[in-house]
């Protein structure tokens, strides 16, 4: 029968931040077991090695202490709709047990002998909880180093699966993990690296509905995401909850890292009040990234997290580090709080999460809105071309991409060359536009449309969809 269990704040991080959980059970013993089955880390918090409920955990059925209702928890039967409440001993937020075992002392010995860390510093790391948003290029080195360093609770948010294209930079995974949920593979790897800490998976897409509650449960947030809407969401939720936001970003050969929102420092919106357009800052899928670059920036993120936890050194609050991998140069730029910032300024106007997808696309609709743009599927295009219908296919990717793989008959016509080569095209002719996935085709469509070309189509999914659905013998990238 369904029974609701109310979860105290310290335990919520082990079940995705939920305040309550509904389980099927006939007695209290079964309900607690069903709850523990949801997370091995939660089980370790509730039960000792012999399977006994830890003495600092009290269980109430309604308003009655379960211990007063029966000689053991199996004696206390439950009815449909009953509510159990878990109550933990608290003492000013102090950890229940921060002593280091002999094995932990040996594991972290190179930390303990450093006067900047010592035994007390390692205990701080054990007490700390860090939420890593994203388990990709940045999240991989970040999570590995935080786990190795002994951060006591490491939460990881991701909802993607491992793809072969990830392995060039996402060092949490191996070829054998391709196709698996990233969280499953990441948790498995991190627990092998350090079984002494709690790894808390959050298999969800961070959203306006869940971000604040989830972030509130952690001490520090590390942003390893790859899109602007989530970056602004993380920033705002960190400001609302008073949590430091350790930020990094990468593109091709360049990276950035900073710490936002800590100690009343500037936030991400102070530096970037609005996002750039997608064509200016392409994603890794469209623009690429040198595989080692996320490793460098993710390691710097881990460094900043550890410094914040230990309270040592000069953090990157108020400073932005810009890294140029080709020149191997680091530049430091000051970041100041903006009095006009919408979330942390003198007169803020945003006090709760907003629609970040709309925010990150506002002002770009005139150039990037795909609604109403005529598109054709690769299957339909292939079928119509085979039937004799005449199409001219313009491939707007870069020449080096065209050399990797191309749709038969496609004419190389790079996006950046369109203004100078537009005179080569016939405005009476119908053109289909193709790129890697579709973003640059849309940009080309609007350029040509504004120049008076009326007969245009977008090849949906581009060469990637062609290789997947029409000719699987072609390479994909």
Secondary structure, 3 states (H helix, E strand, C coil): CEEEEECCHHHHHHHCCCCEEEEECCEHHHHHHHHHCCCHHHHHHHECCCCCECCCEEEEECCEEHHHCCCCHHHCECCCCCEEEEEECCCCCCCCCCCCCHHHHHHCHHHHCCCCCHHHHHHHHHHCEEEEECCCHHHHHHHHHHHHHCCCEEEEECCCECCHHHHHCCCCCCHHHCCCEHHHHHHHHHHHHCCCCEEEEECCCCCCCCHHHHHHCCCEEEECCCCHHHHHHHHHHHHHHCCEEEEEEEEECEEEEEEECHHHCCCHHHHCCCCCCCCCCCCHHHHCECCCHHHHHHHHHHHHHHHHHHCCCCCCECEEEEEECCCCEEEEEECCCCCCCCCCCCCCCCCCCCCHHHHHHCCCHHHHCCCCCCEECHHHHHHHHHCCCCCEEEECCCHHHHCCCCCCCCEECCHHHHHHHHHHCCCCCCEEEECCCCHHHHHHHHHHHHCCCCCEEEECCHHHHHHHHCCCCCCCC
